[in-house]
């Protein structure tokens, strides 16, 4: 994989870990997740006029992605309510590249080299190692995290194909970001009431704007990379976000870091090296 692609995906991973930390730190995780989705849409709007429309073949994928993104944000919020970030984040992100690597040959007819497969397995092993430190997490958190891994794998396929068909990965990403917040806020208003939603937006709009900009930039970089490299390889490289999540958990949330966190960091770094050498 070219070095410039690796570096941009790693930067996107840092942004991804940051917005997940924003959701975890929030007082109302469901509404914060909706706010971040909306922040991504607001960040996208100024750029739409300067980019070409996605090709017509990509629009069904944009619609399917919106539904999957709605499910994803709902599960993110539910999982963070049920368990610690040290358990939930590694499980959600660590299972995904394994699922994609196991199925990409059938779904996308992509043949992975031995080195690429070794790198994917190494990164996933490092990410899942972090869950060893979070054995006290509830069974519900584990179930929600693994369920979301399947959702992440699904929208990764949908968007990987859609971005390639669109003719412009950036344009696809920005248009794809517009519908999920509408679904999320409509659902929140129906369940919680419009007044509660508006009050939360008024108090926390800055959280959504910062997190949303990071979210859309992170995913846009990943989709661009998927037009340059196999989807399974990019998906695995994105999961280096857990290393940044490790740093955030210690520095911001003051979580104690045991030996397994540092072992996992070394294993993930080794996986990235294998991908580069491959």
Residue, then its C-alpha position, 0 to 999 in steps of 0.5 A: x500500500x502506498x505510503x501517502x494512502x497509509x498516512x492519510x488513513x492513519x490521520x482519519x483513524x485519529x479523527x475517528x477515535x476523537x469523535x468516539x471519545x466525544x460521544x463517550x464523554x457526553x451526557x446523552x449518548x443517543x442525542x450526541x451521536x445524532x448531533x455528530x451525524x448532523x455536524x458531519x452534514x453541516x460540514x459537508x454542505x459548503x462543499x457540495x456546490x464545488x463538486x460534481x454530483x455522484x454518478x447515477x449508479x451510486x445513488x442507491x448505495x447512498x440511500x442504503x448507506x443512510x439506513x445502515x448509518x442510522x443503525x450504526x449511530x444507534x448501536x454506538x450510543x447503546x453500546x457506550x451506555x452499556x459498557x466502557x470505551x475500553x471494551x466497546x471500541x476494540x470489539x466494534x472496530x476489531x471484529x470488522x476487518x476480520x469480517x471483511x477479510x473473510x468475505x471480500x473475495x465473495x462480495x468484491x472479488x478482491x484477492x488479498x496478498x499473503x502479506x495483506x492478509x497477515x497485516x489484517x490479521x495482525x491488526x485485528x489481533x492487536x485491537x481485540x487484545x485490548x478487550x482482555x483488559x475490559x473483562x468486567x464489561x456487561x454481556x449486553x455491551x459485548x452483544x451490541x458491539x459485535x452487532x455493530x461490527x456487522x453493521x460497520x462491515x455492511x456499510x463499508x461494503x456499500x460505501x466502498x462500492x458506491x464510492x467507486x461507482x460515483x466517480x468522485x469519492x469526496x462527493x459521494x461521502x458528502x452526499x451520503x452524510x446528509x440523510x442519516x441525521x434526518x433519520x436520527x433526529x426524527x427518531x429521537x423526536x418521536x421517542x423523546x419529544x421535540x423540546x428535549x431534542x431542541x434543548x440538547x442541541x442548543x446546549x451541545x451544538x459545538x460538540x456535534x460540529x467538532x465531532x461531525x467534522x472529524x467524522x466526515x473527514x475520517x470516513x471521506x479519507x477511508x473511502x478515498x483510500x478504498x478507491x486506491x487499495x483493497x477495501x479489506x486492507x483499508x478497513x484493517x488500517x482504519x482500526x489503528x484508531x484504537x491506538x489513538x483511542x488508547x491514548x485518549x482513554x488514558x490522557x482524557x478519561x484517566x483509565x488505567x492502562x495495563x500491560x495488555x494495552x501496550x502489548x496491543x499497541x505494539x501488535x497493531x504497529x507491527x500489523x501496519x508495518x506488514x501492510x506497508x511492506x506488503 
